[in-house]
Amino acid sequence: MKMRKIKSGLLVAVVTTGAMFALESCKSDPASPGFEYMPDMYRSASYKAYEVNPVFADSTGARLPVKGTIPRNGMYTNYVPYEYPNTNEGYEAAGTSLKSPLAATAPIIAEGKRLYGIYCVHCHGEAGDGQGWLVTGGKFAGVPSYQAQLKDLPEGKMYHTLMYGKNMMGSHSSQLNMTERWSVVRYVQTLQKAVPQQPILQQLQLKTVLKRNNPLRRDELRYI
């Protein structure tokens, strides 16, 4: 008899509790979530990407990829780690041991020429003589010529400069991928072999001097 009362009491308690949960979960307030079982299973406790994160010393939630991380997007050959540091020692080491993986074929050189016309010509000049329109226009000075000061510049140093920049030239690693950088290097090598031309600025200065000091007629000066 006593066991029967206990069982009946438990049954009443279970039914009452169930009814309370049912009534509570059927509230008319649409904003009420009711009772949630293990809410951490579907309500993430992690920090959002751009919110303050006290876990890190700089409190930044958006973290940079681990150093050396490279994307895998079907073009992995263009995203290989570059082992030469941005130092004078790295520059010299690249000049000694870094070699182009691209053959100097006509299509590669043509692509390099196209890219050179976009990213390089305004400073280095169409002929690679350092007389781009920014130089002749007085914006910059002292850009070296590929037929003179840089005639023997190794391909590794060219690539290293495109990666990191050098002196007043900035890095082009974000504008050009690996294949494009080497294509530009292959084209610049053709400029190194070109016959050097007298810079345009020097020609203009020479003509000005001759016109002031030479009694030649104007029609004769045209051919100087």
Residue pairs with C-beta under 8 A, 6 or more apart in sequence:
21 35
24 34
24 35
25 34
25 35
27 34
36 43
47 53
47 55
47 61
48 61
49 61
49 62
50 61
50 62
51 61
52 59
52 60
52 61
53 59
53 60
53 61
56 63
68 81
70 76
70 79
70 80
70 81
71 79
73 79
75 177
77 178
77 179
78 177
78 178
78 179
79 177
79 178
80 178
82 163
84 90
84 91
84 93
84 94
84 98
84 160
84 163
86 163
86 164
90 160
91 157
91 160
91 161
91 166
94 154
94 156
94 157
94 159
94 160
95 153
95 154
95 156
95 157
95 160
96 154
96 156
97 156
98 155
98 156
98 159
98 160
99 155
99 156
100 155
100 159
100 182
100 185
100 186
101 182
102 108
102 179
102 182
102 183
102 186
104 186
104 189
108 182
108 183
108 186
109 183
109 186
109 187
109 190
111 180
111 183
112 183
112 184
112 185
112 186
112 187
112 188
113 187
115 176
115 180
115 183
115 184
115 187
116 124
116 184
116 187
116 188
117 126
119 172
119 175
119 176
119 184
120 132
120 184
120 188
121 132
122 132
122 133
122 134
123 130
123 132
123 134
123 135
123 140
123 143
123 169
124 130
124 132
124 143
124 146
125 131
125 132
125 135
125 143
126 132
127 147
127 191
127 194
127 197
128 145
128 146
128 147
128 188
128 191
128 192
128 194
129 145
129 146
129 147
129 148
129 196
129 197
129 199
130 142
130 143
130 144
130 145
130 146
130 199
131 143
131 199
131 200
131 201
132 143
134 140
135 141
135 143
135 201
136 200
136 201
140 168
144 150
145 151
145 196
145 199
146 153
146 188
146 191
146 192
146 194
147 191
147 192
147 194
147 195
147 196
147 197
148 196
150 192
151 192
152 192
153 192
155 185
155 189
158 184
158 185
158 188
159 181
159 182
159 185
160 166
161 169
162 171
162 172
162 173
162 176
162 181
162 184
162 185
163 171
163 172
163 173
163 181
164 171
164 173
165 171
165 172
172 181
173 181
176 184
206 224
207 221
207 224
210 216
210 221
210 224
211 221
214 221
